[in-house]
Amino acid sequence: MEDLIKKEKRLNALIDTVCYWLGYQTKIGRAGLIHEASLRYPVADAMTAKGIEIDRIILEQLHPSFKKRFIDLALLQENQLVSNSRNNYSNIQELYEFKLAKYETSIELGEEHQRVFNDIVRLAYYNLWNQKECYFLMCGSYGNFKTYFVGQENRTAKDKKHAPVKYSKKDKVDDWEKSLKEAAEKNSWNPLGIYKDWFGFKINEEKRVTFRSDTNNFGLKLFQKNYKRRTPKANPFKDSFTIKTKCIDITPSGLENAKTHAAGLWKIEAIDTNN
């Protein structure tokens, strides 16, 4: 069984691996071809590099709880094989969803805002119904991650598009170790936008949020309308749902001139209000 230290190192490796992969794709001119689905590959590589057998990783798994929906990546329990587990949901150990930060991410009540909501809520429902660990990863260019996910101001669909903050090459940090230390001391991620109540932006920071099905065009009611459960009687929907997110790891703030990309990983859990 994987011990806690190995697991922590495996989870932490996902952030740097995704950022390096995004940076490489950008450097070779493939930035325009990067899609959320492609993030499965660097995540799988990071897992195998930390001792996870390749046969335990399923890319784009049919969602165990919802019909005609897919999960980005599923990690099977030890000694389980992909060939025997495509439809055996009891073998799943962890589920992952991935998102790319972009301008649309910052539009309040927009389609991308709902898609982020859908990802974390369906992970939380799976955690509630199956007691399995679930994780959400957001990543992107450093400017997009900072502007459109962490520190952006609230925007509506009527607002004009604003380019992310750009940084001059002449300001590039020469002393890498010093910049890391200073960034850690500043701890200056400053969430101002629509995700500040959903996610913490410091390692181990937790957030609890209750969603209610009181809005027809956004959030829980829209989710419950569009997501069909495999076993509705065993997995009931309610008018409110409370989840907890915990920041497992995140690219340090203040490194705009030293890093091209940034990412964060959050553990998603449901809070059973009946207990």
C-alpha positions in Angstrom: 0.0 0.0 0.0 1.3 3.5 -0.9 2.4 5.3 2.2 1.5 8.9 3.0 4.9 10.3 2.1 5.0 8.7 -1.3 1.5 9.8 -2.0 2.2 13.4 -1.1 5.3 13.4 -3.4 3.2 11.9 -6.2 0.5 14.5 -5.8 3.0 17.4 -5.6 4.8 16.1 -8.7 1.7 16.8 -10.8 2.0 20.6 -10.6 5.6 20.9 -11.8 5.1 18.2 -14.5 2.1 19.9 -16.0 3.8 23.2 -16.0 6.9 21.9 -17.6 4.8 20.1 -20.2 2.8 23.2 -21.0 6.0 25.2 -21.2 7.5 22.7 -23.7 4.4 22.6 -25.8 4.5 26.4 -26.0 8.2 26.5 -26.8 7.8 24.2 -29.8 4.9 26.2 -31.2 2.0 24.0 -30.1 0.4 26.4 -27.6 -2.6 26.7 -29.8 -3.1 23.0 -29.9 -3.2 22.4 -26.2 -6.6 21.1 -25.0 -7.8 20.0 -21.6 -7.9 16.4 -22.7 -4.2 16.5 -23.5 -3.4 17.3 -19.8 -4.1 13.6 -19.0 -0.8 12.6 -20.5 1.6 14.7 -18.4 -0.4 13.7 -15.3 -0.2 10.0 -16.2 3.6 10.4 -16.8 4.0 12.1 -13.4 2.2 9.2 -11.7 4.2 6.5 -13.4 7.4 8.4 -12.6 6.4 8.2 -8.9 5.9 4.4 -9.0 2.3 4.0 -10.1 1.9 1.1 -12.6 0.7 2.3 -16.0 -2.0 -0.5 -16.0 -3.7 1.3 -13.0 -4.3 4.5 -15.0 -7.4 5.0 -17.1 -7.5 8.0 -19.4 -11.1 9.3 -20.1 -13.1 6.9 -18.0 -16.9 6.8 -18.2 -18.1 8.6 -15.1 -19.0 6.0 -12.5 -22.0 8.0 -11.2 -23.4 9.9 -14.2 -24.6 8.6 -17.6 -22.9 9.6 -20.8 -20.3 11.6 -18.9 -16.5 11.1 -18.8 -13.9 11.7 -16.1 -10.5 12.9 -17.2 -8.4 10.3 -15.4 -9.1 7.5 -13.0 -6.5 5.8 -10.8 -7.3 2.2 -9.9 -6.6 0.4 -6.7 -3.4 -1.5 -6.3 -3.3 -4.9 -8.1 -6.1 -3.9 -10.5 -5.8 -3.8 -14.3 -7.3 -1.4 -16.8 -8.5 -4.4 -18.9 -10.6 -5.7 -16.0 -11.9 -2.4 -14.7 -13.4 -0.3 -17.5 -16.9 -1.0 -16.1 -16.0 -2.1 -12.6 -16.3 1.1 -10.7 -15.5 -0.4 -7.4 -11.9 -0.8 -8.4 -11.4 3.0 -8.6 -9.1 4.6 -6.0 -8.9 8.3 -7.2 -10.7 10.5 -9.8 -9.2 13.6 -11.5 -10.6 16.5 -13.5 -8.4 19.0 -15.4 -9.1 22.6 -16.6 -7.2 25.2 -18.5 -7.4 28.8 -17.3 -8.5 31.2 -20.0 -10.4 34.4 -20.5 -13.8 32.6 -20.5 -12.9 31.1 -17.1 -13.3 34.6 -15.5 -16.8 35.3 -16.9 -19.2 35.2 -14.0 -22.2 32.9 -14.6 -20.8 32.1 -18.0 -20.5 28.6 -19.6 -16.9 28.1 -18.5 -17.8 29.1 -14.9 -20.5 26.5 -15.0 -18.1 23.9 -16.4 -15.7 24.5 -13.5 -18.7 24.2 -11.2 -19.7 20.9 -12.8 -16.3 19.4 -12.4 -15.9 20.1 -8.7 -19.5 19.2 -7.9 -19.6 15.9 -9.7 -16.3 15.0 -8.0 -17.9 15.9 -4.7 -20.9 13.8 -5.4 -18.7 10.8 -6.3 -16.8 11.3 -3.0 -20.1 11.5 -1.1 -21.6 8.4 -2.7 -18.4 6.2 -2.9 -16.0 7.6 -0.3 -13.2 7.7 -2.9 -10.6 10.5 -3.2 -11.2 13.1 -5.9 -8.9 15.9 -7.2 -9.3 19.0 -9.4 -6.4 20.5 -11.3 -6.4 24.0 -12.9 -3.5 25.2 -14.9 -2.5 27.6 -17.7 0.0 30.2 -18.7 1.2 32.2 -15.6 -0.7 35.3 -16.8 -3.9 33.4 -17.5 -3.8 31.5 -14.2 -3.3 34.7 -12.3 -5.6 37.0 -14.2 -8.5 34.7 -15.0 -8.5 32.2 -12.2 -6.8 33.5 -9.1 -6.7 37.3 -9.1 -9.1 38.4 -11.8 -11.9 40.8 -11.1 -15.5 39.7 -11.6 -16.7 40.0 -15.2 -19.9 39.4 -17.0 -20.5 38.1 -20.5 -21.1 41.6 -21.7 -17.6 42.8 -20.8 -15.0 43.3 -23.5 -12.1 40.9 -23.6 -9.0 42.0 -21.7 -5.6 40.5 -22.4 -3.7 38.9 -19.5 -0.9 40.8 -17.9 2.3 40.6 -19.9 5.8 40.7 -18.4 9.0 42.0 -19.9 12.0 39.7 -20.5 14.3 42.3 -19.1 12.7 41.7 -15.7 13.6 38.0 -15.7 14.7 36.7 -12.3 18.4 35.5 -12.3 18.5 34.1 -8.9 16.0 31.2 -9.0 16.4 30.1 -5.4 16.0 33.7 -4.1 12.9 34.2 -6.1 11.3 31.0 -4.8 12.1 32.0 -1.2 10.8 35.6 -1.6 7.6 34.3 -3.3 7.0 31.9 -0.5 7.5 34.6 2.1 5.1 37.0 0.3 2.5 34.3 -0.2 0.9 36.9 -2.4 -1.7 35.1 -4.4 -4.6 37.5 -4.0 -7.9 36.0 -5.0 -10.3 38.7 -6.0 -12.7 37.0 -8.4 -15.4 34.4 -8.8 -13.4 31.5 -7.4 -12.1 33.0 -4.2 -14.9 31.3 -2.1 -14.5 28.0 -3.8 -10.7 27.5 -3.6 -7.9 28.3 -1.2 -4.7 29.5 -2.8 -2.3 28.6 0.0 -1.1 25.0 0.5 -3.3 23.2 3.0 -5.9 26.0 2.9 -9.4 24.7 3.0 -12.7 26.2 1.9 -16.2 25.1 2.5 -19.1 26.3 0.3 -22.7 25.4 0.1 -24.5 25.5 -3.2 -28.3 25.7 -3.4 -30.6 24.9 -6.3 -32.2 28.3 -6.3 -31.0 29.6 -9.7 -32.4 28.2 -12.9 -29.6 29.3 -15.3 -26.5 28.6 -13.2 -25.1 26.3 -10.6 -26.7 23.3 -8.8 -30.1 23.3 -10.4 -28.6 23.4 -13.9 -26.2 20.7 -12.9 -28.9 18.4 -11.6 -31.0 19.0 -14.7 -28.2 18.0 -17.1 -26.5 15.2 -15.2 -28.4 11.9 -15.2 -27.5 9.5 -12.4 -26.9 5.8 -13.0 -28.7 4.9 -9.7 -31.0 7.8 -8.8 -32.6 6.1 -5.8 -29.3 5.1 -4.2 -27.8 8.5 -5.1 -30.4 11.2 -4.4 -30.0 14.9 -5.3 -30.9 17.5 -2.7 -31.7 21.2 -2.8 -28.4 22.1 -1.3 -24.9 20.6 -1.3 -21.8 21.5 0.7 -18.3 20.7 -0.4 -14.9 21.2 1.0 -11.8 22.0 -1.2 -8.3 21.7 0.1 -5.2 23.1 -1.7 -2.7 20.3 -2.0 -0.1 22.2 -4.0 0.1 25.3 -6.1 2.7 27.2 -8.1 4.2 30.0 -5.9 3.0 33.5 -6.6 5.4 36.3 -7.6 7.2 34.2 -10.2 5.8 35.8 -13.4 9.3 36.5 -14.7 10.7 33.1 -13.8 8.0 30.7 -14.8 5.9 30.5 -17.9 3.0 28.5 -16.5 1.2 27.9 -13.2 -1.1 25.2 -11.8 -2.9 24.2 -8.6 -4.3 20.9 -7.3 -7.3 20.7 -4.9 -8.8 17.8 -3.1 -12.6 17.8 -3.4 -14.8 16.3 -0.7 -18.5 16.4 0.1 -19.8 17.4 3.5 -22.7 15.2 4.5 -25.0 17.6 6.3 -27.1 14.7 7.5 -24.4 13.6 10.0 
